[in-house]
Amino acid sequence: MLLKPFRHYQFEEPRLGRYLILAAALTALVRPFIRTAPMFIVKGAMAGTGKGQIARAIGRLALNTTPVFMTWGHDDEEFTKRFDTMLLASPAMLVIDNANGKLIRGDTLEMVISQGTATIRRFGKLEGATIQNRSFLMATGNNLSISGDMVRRALTIEVLPQCASPERQVFPFTPDEYICEHRTELLEAAYTIMRAYRRAGVPRAPLPSAGSFPDWQRHVRDLLYWLVGCDLTEQFEKNKSSDPDRQNDAALLAALHNKHGSKPFKAADVEADFTTVQLAMNTPGSIKAPPDAVAIHAAIEDVWGSRKFNTKSFGAWAKNLANAYVEGFGLTVRPDPHTKTNTFIISGDSA
């Protein structure tokens, strides 16, 4: 019954997509009573697939009104200002709409999701305000992605288009319309599920921890596992594999491991390879860069983008990844007492 408003959608993973919709609806209902909850993202490959309708429908079910929508703005700085303003207003549900092609991340966003609190500066004033966030957060957009710590703070619902012009399709009802007409029955269905779970003793799921979301884990994640046998937190692992920054880091680690194996090397060695390729590109025919240096150069350009690359910035990047495994590669940083510099070793076995 709860899934009927969304019956005309197609999801990249049909079974998982339906259960994520159900999880989003249940999370919206319990969000005022739990300290933290993950963000739900509805993404697709093209416009007109009804991503915003899903957010509106969930808001209608939980609040009997349209949720608050905000747009990204012209750049990340503008988004931060808009998001901070919305947090001060403290809406029950906030949707970041049409974040097309955006990379969803940010210190304040990540903090309010995982900690439930954040201190932000009031716009135009030299004073801060500490907010206790209880907003249910969603985002919609085409080809958006999540990165950094957001990979374990967001659950993604991927909607598929059903034709070349999905905005022209006609359906018997929209999710929002259906919920407006049947909201009482739908709420009864949701509360019946919750009550049945409690009458069963709120059984704990034999699953890994959901990290920053202990209350949500008990009231939504474990409930869904008890109800349908679906582990929602598997999505966090999938997020890691599709994180563009993580993929770029893995590509650079792979290129460095291909060049040096498990032997130690220094930042100056990496800068030398990078400079060799730069010279070869700037003076065609005079210098031929080795293939392994070319691979390192390409990976560095993907990781650094428009930022300047040098030994210092490489050291900062390596320090950030030290003792962590990225797609099977591990990076160890060892101080060299003789040269007062760091030596780096990359292992290719995550075991």
N, C-alpha and C positions, 0 to 999 in steps of 0.2 A: 504493500500500500504506500509506504513512504517513497518508494522508487518510481511509482507510476507517473508523477509529474515530469520525470526525465526519461520516459520510455522511448522517445523518438531520437535520442542521442546515440551516436556511435563513438566509442572510445578506443584508443589505441590498444588497450588491454581490456576487453569487454567486462570480464568478471571483476578485475581490480578497479576499473573506473566506476562501476556501480557501487562498490563497497566504499570507495573514497567519497562519493557523493553522500552516502549514508553517514559516514564518519563526520563529514563537514556539517550535516544537519544536526547530528547529535552534539557535536562540539559547540555549535552556535547556541543550542539550548542550555548547555551547562556552563558556558563560558563565564557568566557573571559570578559563579560560585567556586571557580578554581583559579589558582594564582597564575598559572602559565598554560599556554596551549600553542601548538604549532600553527604556522600560517598555512592556509590552503591556496594553491595557485591553480588557476584554470588557464591552460595554454592551448594553442592550436597553430596550424600552419598558415591559415588565411582568415580574412575577416568574414563575418556573417554566419559563423558556426554556432552562435548562441552562448558564447562564454559569459557575457554580461548577464544573460537571462538566468544562468545557473546561480550567480551571486545574488541577483534580485530575488529569486525564488527562495533561497535559503534565508535571506533577510526577512522575507514575507512570512515564512513559516515561524521563525523564532520571535520576530518582533511585531508582526502584523503591519509592517510599513516598509518602505523602500530604504535600504541601508544608505549610509553616507558614501558618496563616490568622490574620489579625487584623481586628478591626472598627474603625470610625472613632471610636466614642465619642460622647459627647453634644455635643461642640463641637470646634472646630479646635485649641484648646489641649490638650484631652485626646488628640486624634490625634497631635499633635507628641510628647507624652510617650510614648505607646505606640510610635510609630514609632522614636524614639530608643532605647527599650529593646530593640526588635527588632533594630536595627542592632548594638547591643552584643552580642547573642546570635549574630549573623552566621549566619543560616540560609542554606542553599544556595538556597532559593527562598522568597520571601515574597509572600503574596497579601493585598491589602487588600480584604476581602470586604464585599459589600453596602453599598458607598459610594453609596447611593441619593440622587440629587439633589445630590450633593456637587460642589464645585468642586475638582478635583485640582490642587493647587499647593502650594508651600511651599519655603522656602529650603533646608532640609536635604535634602528629597526631590530637589529640582532639582540640588543640588550632588553628591550621591552618584551620581546618574544620569549627569551630564555630566563630572564630575571623577574619580569613583571613590573619593574620600576626603571626609571631613567631620570636623570637630571638634565634639563635642557634650558637654554637661554631664551628668555622671552624676546620676541622679535622687536628690535629697535630699542632694547633696554639692556643695561649692564647688570642684569640680575638673573639668577637661575630659578627654576621651579622644578621640584621633584614630583613626578606623577606616578600614580599607582595604576598601571594599565590593566583594564579588564575588557578592552575592545576585542571582538572577534575579527581577525585580520584576514583579508583575502586579496588576491591580485589577479588580474586577467591580462592577456596580451598574446600577440602572435610572435612565435619564435623567441620568447624571452628565455632567460636562463638564470640559474642561481649559482652562487659561487661562495667560496670561503666558508665561514661558519654557518651560512644559511643552508648548506646542504643537509645539516641535521636539525634544521628548524622549520622546514617547509615540506608539505606533501603536495604532489603535483598531479592534477587531473588533466589528461591529454585528450582533447576532443578532436575527432576526425571530420573533415568535410565529407558530405555525401554526394556532392556533385560539383561541377565547375563554378556554379553560382549559387552557393548555399543561401545567400540572403534572399533569393527568389523563391525558395521552397515554401510550401504552404502545409501547415500541420493543423490537426483538429483543435489544438490549444497550445498556449505557451505555458511553461512551468509556473510563471507568476499567476496567470489566469486560473490555472487549475488549483493552485494553493489558495487563492482568494475564495474560491467556491467551496473547497473541501477542507479548510484549515482545521476545523474542529475535529474531524475524523483523523486527519493526519497527526495532529498533536496527541490524540488518544492512542494512536498506533505507536508513536515515539515513547510516550510515557508507559505504555504496556511493556515495551521492550525493556526499558529501564527498570520497571518494577519486577519483571520476571528475573532479571539479572540479580537484583537484590534479594529476591526470595530464594534464589539458588545459592545465596551466601557470598555473592560477589567473588566468584572464584578467580584466583590469580592465573594468568596465562603463563605457560612454561616457555617464556620468550626472554630475549635480552632486554636490558633496561632501555627505557625511552629517554634516558639522559635528563634533560632539564624539565621534563614534564611528568613528575610523579603523579599528580592528581589526574591529569588527562589520561595517563597510562591506565589508571585504575577504572576511571569512569567512561572512557571511550575505547582506547586500544584493547584492553582486556575484554571489555564487553563485546566488541566486534569479533574477537577471536572466539569467545564463548558462543557467539551467535552463529557465525558462518565459517569459522576456522581460518580467517584471513589475518595475517600479521602485517599491520599497516607500516610498522617501522622498517620493513624491508625496503620501503621507498627511500629511506635515508641512504642506504648502500647504493641504490640506483642513482641517486643524486650525485654521489661522489664520482661515479664513472662518467657522468655527463658534465661535470664541472669543467668549464673551459680553462680556468686557471690551473686546475689540477692536471688536466691533459697537457697543457704547455709545460708545466713543471716536470711531468713524467717524460715528455719528449726530450727535454734538456738533460735530465738524468740519464736517459737511455743513450743519448749522443756522447755524453762524457764517459759513460761506462764502456761504450764501444771503442773509444779512443784510449782510455787508460786501464780498462779492466778493473781489477781490485787493487791496483797500485796507487800509492798516494800521489797527489798532484797539488799544485798551488794555484791561487787565483791568477798569478802572473802568467801561468801556462795557458789558462783559458783566454785571458786577454790577448796573448800572442796569437792564438788561433783566430780569434775574432778580427784582430788587426790585419792578419795575413789575407783573410777573405775580403776585408774592406779595401785593401790595396789592390787586390786582383780585380775587384769590381770597378775601381776608379781608374785603373790603368790596364785595360784589356790587352792581353797578349804578352805583357811584360812579366807577369807572375802567374803561376798556376797553383791554385790552392788545393791541398789534399782533400779528398772526399770527406774524411772524418772532420776536418776543420770546417768544411762547408755545412755539414750537418749541425755542428755546434753553433755556427753563426746563425743559421736559420732558426734554430730553437731559441737562441738568445733574443733574436728580434721578436719572436712571438711572445716571449715572457716579458721583455722590457718595453716593447711597444715604442712610444715616443720618448721614453726616459733614457737618460744617458747611461751607457754601460762602461764600467771600469772595475778595477780590482776591488775597490771599496764597496760598490753596489753589489758585486758578486758575493762578497763576504757576508753582507747583510741578508741577501737571498738565501745563501747556504745556512746561515745561522737560524733562519726562520724554519727551515726544513730539517734541521739536525735531529737525528735519532727518531725520525718518523719514516714510515714506509709509504711510498707513493707508487701505486701500480706495480708493486713488486720490487721497486728499487729503494734501497736505504742509503742515507747520507750520514757519514760520520765526520765530525770536525775535531781535529786534534791540534792543539797548540804546539808549535815548534820552538823549543826553548833556545835554540841556537840563533835562529833568524828573527825571533819575536813575531813570527807570522803564523797563520794557520795552515795546516795541511788537510786536504780533503780526501776521503776514501768513499767510493760508491760500491755497494754490494748489490748483486743482482738476484739475491735469493731472499724473499720476504719471510721464509720460515725461520 
